[in-house]
């Protein structure tokens, strides 16, 4: 008996619905286990070596859940299996350090453990094809049209990548959603992508089918992680103000980002820091190697800047100060073993970003020389140029980057420390310390008298949650 054409989609749904339900249930259990692991990681501290074994035992229990739910022996899970093995090895080192009472060894193992946890999270987000189960499901479907659908499904990653050749890479993050972080340019093995303030451009000559979509895998928009209005994992939250007069004279808010960069260089924790400075009113990404160069990047730029390609070919220990999308892109590139020398990430809260020409247009309206504008600030819904001119924020509406109107992560959840001016007095910065490394660096800066820190109350946390909700309210 022939099946009416209109009934084919219904038949397909009835056949695949049980498998889809099972997949969703499995995904929920894995997400829950990953959440519990993250919570226990947040509670572990080298300062409390006696508490580590209990948290490690909890982590091992939830890790077994993940290993039981996922077929780590399958070819398509090869990289995930490697990340899980690395995680287990670092967890064992941490337990050994706790047993030996070695705080320094415990701190190093904790840092490696957090990085392995981040790699597992990324691998869980990457699209995978279980060819065996797919073939089994297709056995119950009739007709060549189903076989064609299956082949398209198996090749979905390759087809997504091949769109580069057909329409240019401007479309692959989603129409108009690109934040111009530059991660895709770094990820492309053929050097076939170039990113400027307008987004990515395909240069030609790439074997996109062989690559299977590395550019898509590292895109903060394509696979941003979990959407949500939460604050993300953090260890503590404090208000901070720099004690360096030369920083406060130029900095935005409390000057934490600039002071942090100076400390990372002076303490030799980093041999260079990826930052963005202004040339006139235009952004210029660069590697700061000295205190003076870090100071030249003080203050906000408010213009799209593809910073990550600046790191290509740069050797040595590198830190970065960047926007949330840049931090996410760098984390994903690190998981792909690209830009693996980034040792510290400072992320800046992001309300919005703008296309080049916006600030220049306002300066022109105010009769100001572009090179003469030394300070740009957006606060209270208004744009301030050097304190000499002021405009409502809506004056930049035509220049707002469309990709910044929706945002999965305005708070830089993948950073070691996230920094912004939300919920604190004017002239102060809010520091959201997310990792053990971030906590160690902040404590060093306080101990050396580079910054002063003050506790924050529940109102600050509510203000930050409100800020996050406002940015993540619209989903692509």
C-alpha positions in Angstrom: 0.0 0.0 0.0 1.4 3.4 -1.0 1.9 6.0 1.7 0.5 9.4 0.8 3.2 12.0 0.5 1.7 14.2 3.2 1.9 11.2 5.6 5.7 10.7 5.1 6.8 13.4 7.6 4.4 12.0 10.3 5.7 8.5 9.7 9.3 9.8 10.1 8.4 11.5 13.4 6.7 8.4 14.8 9.8 6.3 14.0 12.4 8.7 15.3 10.5 10.2 18.3 11.5 7.4 20.8 15.2 7.8 19.9 14.9 11.6 20.2 13.4 11.2 23.7 16.1 8.9 24.8 18.8 11.3 23.5 17.2 14.2 25.4 17.0 12.2 28.6 20.7 11.1 28.2 21.7 14.7 27.5 19.9 15.9 30.7 21.7 13.3 32.9 25.1 14.3 31.4 24.4 18.0 31.9 23.4 17.4 35.5 26.6 15.4 36.1 28.7 18.1 34.5 27.0 20.7 36.7 27.7 18.8 39.9 31.4 18.4 38.8 31.6 22.1 38.2 30.1 22.9 41.6 32.6 20.6 43.4 35.5 22.1 41.4 34.4 25.5 42.6 34.5 24.3 46.2 38.0 22.8 46.0 40.9 25.0 47.2 44.6 24.4 47.7 44.2 26.4 50.9 41.9 23.6 52.3 43.8 20.4 51.4 41.8 18.3 53.9 38.6 19.0 52.0 39.9 18.0 48.6 39.4 14.2 49.0 35.6 14.5 49.8 35.0 16.8 46.7 37.2 14.5 44.6 35.1 11.5 45.6 31.9 13.4 44.6 33.5 14.3 41.2 34.5 10.7 40.6 30.9 9.6 41.2 29.5 12.1 38.7 32.3 11.3 36.2 31.2 7.7 36.2 27.7 8.8 35.3 29.0 10.6 32.3 31.2 7.6 31.3 28.2 5.3 31.7 25.9 7.5 29.5 28.4 8.1 26.7 30.1 5.6 24.5 33.6 6.8 25.0 35.0 3.9 22.9 33.2 5.1 19.8 35.3 6.7 17.1 33.2 9.9 17.1 33.9 10.3 20.8 37.7 9.9 20.5 38.6 13.5 21.5 36.0 13.5 24.3 37.5 10.3 25.7 40.9 11.8 25.7 39.7 14.9 27.5 38.0 12.7 30.2 41.2 10.7 30.6 43.2 13.9 31.1 40.7 15.1 33.6 41.0 11.8 35.6 44.8 12.1 35.5 44.8 15.6 36.9 42.2 14.7 39.5 44.5 11.9 40.7 47.4 14.4 40.9 45.3 16.7 43.0 44.4 13.9 45.4 48.1 13.0 45.7 49.1 16.6 46.4 46.4 16.8 49.1 47.7 13.6 50.7 51.2 14.9 50.6 50.2 18.3 52.0 51.8 20.0 49.0 49.9 23.3 48.4 51.9 24.4 45.3 51.5 21.0 43.7 47.7 21.1 44.5 47.4 24.6 42.9 49.1 23.4 39.7 46.9 20.3 39.5 43.8 22.4 40.2 44.6 24.7 37.2 45.1 21.7 34.9 41.9 20.2 36.2 39.8 23.3 35.4 41.3 23.4 31.9 40.5 19.7 31.3 36.9 20.4 32.6 36.5 23.2 30.1 37.7 20.9 27.3 35.1 18.3 28.2 32.4 20.9 28.1 33.5 22.0 24.7 33.6 18.5 23.4 30.1 17.8 24.7 28.9 20.8 22.7 30.5 19.8 19.4 28.1 18.0 17.0 28.8 14.3 16.7 27.4 11.5 14.5 27.0 8.0 15.9 27.1 6.2 12.7 26.1 2.8 14.1 23.0 4.0 15.8 22.1 6.1 12.8 22.4 3.1 10.5 20.2 1.0 12.8 17.5 3.7 12.9 17.6 4.0 9.1 17.0 0.2 8.8 13.3 0.8 9.7 12.8 3.5 7.1 11.7 2.7 3.6 12.5 4.4 0.3 15.5 6.1 -1.2 14.3 9.5 0.1 15.2 8.3 3.6 18.6 7.1 2.6 19.3 10.5 1.1 18.2 12.2 4.3 20.5 10.0 6.3 23.5 10.8 4.1 22.7 14.5 4.5 22.6 14.1 8.3 25.9 12.2 8.4 27.5 14.9 6.3 25.9 17.9 8.1 29.1 19.3 9.4 30.7 19.1 6.0 27.7 20.8 4.4 27.8 23.6 7.0 31.4 24.2 6.2 30.9 24.1 2.4 28.5 27.1 2.7 31.8 29.1 2.9 32.4 28.4 -0.8 28.8 29.2 -1.9 27.9 32.3 0.0 31.1 33.6 1.8 31.6 33.0 5.5 29.4 35.9 6.5 26.5 33.5 6.9 28.0 30.7 8.9 27.7 32.2 12.4 24.1 33.1 11.6 23.0 36.1 9.6 24.2 39.3 11.2 25.3 37.6 14.4 29.1 37.8 14.0 31.0 39.5 16.9 34.2 39.7 14.9 36.3 37.9 17.5 38.6 36.3 14.8 38.5 32.8 16.1 37.4 31.3 12.8 40.4 32.9 11.0 42.8 31.2 13.5 40.9 27.9 13.2 40.9 27.5 9.4 43.8 25.1 8.5 44.0 26.5 5.0 44.2 30.2 5.9 41.1 30.8 3.8 39.2 33.1 6.2 39.9 36.7 7.0 38.0 38.6 9.7 37.6 42.4 9.8 35.0 44.6 11.6 32.4 43.5 9.1 32.8 39.8 10.0 34.5 36.9 8.2 35.3 36.8 4.5 36.2 33.7 2.5 39.4 34.1 0.5 39.1 30.8 -1.4 41.2 27.7 -1.8 40.1 25.8 1.2 39.3 22.1 1.4 36.3 22.7 3.7 35.0 19.1 3.4 38.2 17.7 4.8 38.2 20.3 7.6 34.6 19.4 8.7 33.9 22.8 10.1 36.6 23.9 12.5 35.5 27.5 12.0 32.0 26.6 13.1 33.2 24.6 16.1 35.1 27.6 17.5 32.5 30.2 16.8 31.1 31.7 20.0 27.7 32.3 18.3 27.3 28.9 16.7 28.0 26.9 19.8 28.1 29.4 22.7 27.5 27.0 25.5 24.4 27.0 27.7 22.2 30.1 27.2 21.1 31.5 30.5 20.9 34.6 32.6 23.0 33.3 35.5 26.4 34.6 36.6 28.3 31.5 35.7 30.7 29.7 38.0 32.7 32.0 40.3 34.7 31.7 43.6 34.2 35.2 44.9 33.1 38.7 43.9 34.7 41.9 45.1 34.8 45.6 44.2 38.3 46.7 43.2 40.1 50.0 42.6 43.7 50.4 41.3 46.2 52.1 43.6 48.4 53.2 40.6 47.8 56.9 39.8 49.0 56.6 36.2 46.4 53.9 35.6 43.5 55.8 37.3 44.3 58.9 35.2 43.5 56.9 32.0 41.4 53.9 33.0 37.8 53.0 32.7 36.1 52.5 36.1 38.6 51.2 38.7 41.4 50.4 36.3 41.5 46.7 37.2 42.1 45.4 33.7 45.1 47.6 33.1 46.6 47.0 36.5 46.1 43.3 36.1 48.0 43.4 32.7 50.8 45.3 34.4 51.1 42.8 37.2 51.1 39.8 34.9 54.0 41.3 33.0 56.0 42.6 36.0 55.5 39.2 37.9 56.6 37.3 34.7 53.4 35.3 34.8 53.0 36.3 31.2 55.5 37.4 28.6 52.9 39.4 26.7 49.3 40.4 27.1 46.8 40.7 24.2 45.1 44.0 24.5 43.3 46.6 22.4 44.4 50.3 22.3 42.9 53.2 20.4 44.5 54.9 17.4 42.4 58.0 17.3 39.0 56.4 17.8 39.8 53.2 16.0 40.8 49.9 17.8 44.2 48.3 17.4 44.8 44.9 18.9 48.4 44.3 19.9 50.6 42.3 22.3 51.7 44.5 25.3 55.2 43.5 26.4 56.0 46.3 28.8 54.3 48.2 31.6 54.2 51.3 29.3 52.5 49.4 26.5 49.9 47.9 28.8 49.2 51.5 30.1 48.6 52.6 26.5 45.6 50.3 26.3 43.8 51.8 29.3 40.2 52.9 28.7 37.5 51.4 26.6 37.4 51.5 22.8 33.7 50.6 21.9 34.4 49.3 18.4 34.7 45.8 16.9 38.3 44.5 16.9 39.2 41.0 15.6 41.9 40.4 18.2 42.5 36.7 18.2 44.4 36.5 14.9 47.0 38.8 16.5 48.1 35.8 18.6 49.0 33.6 15.6 52.6 32.7 15.6 53.2 34.4 18.9 55.4 32.2 21.3 55.8 32.3 25.0 53.3 32.6 27.8 50.5 35.0 26.8 47.6 36.5 28.7 44.7 38.3 27.2 42.2 41.0 28.1 39.2 40.7 25.9 35.4 40.7 25.4 33.4 37.6 26.3 33.1 36.4 22.7 36.9 36.7 22.3 37.5 34.8 25.6 35.1 32.0 24.5 36.8 31.8 21.1 40.2 31.6 22.7 39.0 28.8 25.1 37.6 26.8 22.1 40.8 27.3 20.1 42.8 26.1 23.1 40.7 22.9 23.2 41.6 22.4 19.5 45.3 22.8 20.5 45.5 26.2 18.8 46.7 29.2 20.9 47.5 26.7 23.7 50.0 29.3 25.1 47.3 31.5 26.6 47.9 31.2 30.3 45.4 33.7 31.7 42.2 35.2 30.4 40.6 38.4 31.7 37.1 39.0 30.3 35.3 42.4 30.2 31.6 42.7 30.7 30.0 43.7 27.4 26.8 45.8 27.0 27.2 46.3 23.3 29.8 46.9 20.6 29.8 49.2 17.6 30.9 49.3 14.0 33.8 51.6 13.1 32.7 55.1 12.3 30.2 55.5 15.1 32.4 57.4 17.6 34.0 59.3 14.7 30.6 60.5 13.7 29.8 61.8 17.2 33.2 63.5 17.5 32.6 65.2 14.1 29.1 66.4 15.3 30.7 67.8 18.4 33.5 69.5 16.4 36.2 67.4 18.1 39.4 66.1 16.5 39.4 62.3 16.5 43.0 62.2 17.6 42.2 64.6 20.3 39.6 62.5 22.1 41.5 60.7 24.9 38.6 59.2 26.8 35.3 57.6 25.7 32.8 56.4 28.2 29.3 55.0 28.0 27.3 55.1 31.2 23.8 56.0 32.3 22.5 55.6 28.8 24.8 58.4 27.5 28.0 58.6 25.5 30.7 60.9 26.9 33.7 62.1 24.9 36.4 63.5 27.1 33.8 65.2 29.2 33.6 67.8 26.5 30.6 66.3 24.6 27.7 64.1 25.5 25.2 62.3 23.4 22.3 59.9 24.2 23.2 56.3 23.5 20.6 56.1 20.8 22.8 58.4 18.7 24.9 55.3 18.0 21.8 53.1 17.1 22.8 53.0 13.4 26.3 51.7 14.3 25.4 49.1 16.9 26.7 45.7 15.8 23.7 43.5 15.0 25.4 40.5 16.6 25.6 42.3 19.9 21.8 42.6 20.2 21.7 39.0 21.2 24.3 37.5 23.5 24.8 34.2 25.2 27.5 35.4 27.5 27.8 39.1 28.4 29.8 38.3 31.6 32.8 36.3 30.1 32.0 33.1 32.0 35.1 31.3 30.6 37.6 33.9 31.9 39.8 33.5 35.0 38.5 36.9 36.1 35.6 38.8 34.7 35.7 42.6 35.0 33.1 45.4 34.6 31.5 48.5 36.2 28.2 46.9 37.1 26.8 47.2 40.7 29.8 49.2 42.1 30.4 52.9 42.9 31.8 55.1 40.1 35.5 54.8 39.9 35.5 51.1 41.0 35.5 47.8 39.0 33.6 44.7 39.9 35.8 41.6 39.8 34.1 38.2 39.4 36.9 35.7 40.2 36.1 32.4 38.4 39.2 30.1 38.8 41.9 29.2 41.2 44.4 31.0 38.9 42.3 34.1 39.0 42.0 34.0 42.8 45.8 33.6 43.1 46.5 36.5 40.8 44.0 38.8 42.6 45.4 38.0 46.0 48.9 38.7 44.7 47.8 42.2 43.5 46.2 42.9 46.8 49.3 41.7 48.7 51.6 43.9 46.6 49.4 47.0 47.2 48.5 47.3 43.5 44.8 47.4 44.2 42.4 47.8 47.0 39.4 45.5 47.4 36.1 45.9 49.1 33.3 43.4 49.7 30.1 43.7 47.8 26.5 43.0 49.0 23.5 41.2 47.6 22.4 44.3 45.7 25.6 44.1 43.5 24.8 40.5 42.7 21.2 41.4 41.8 22.4 44.2 39.6 24.7 41.8 37.8 22.0 39.3 37.3 19.7 42.0 35.9 22.4 43.0 33.5 22.9 39.4 32.3 19.1 38.9 31.8 18.8 42.1 29.8 21.5 40.8 27.4 20.4 37.2 27.1 16.6 37.9 26.9 16.6 37.5 23.1 17.9 34.2 21.6 19.0 33.7 18.0 
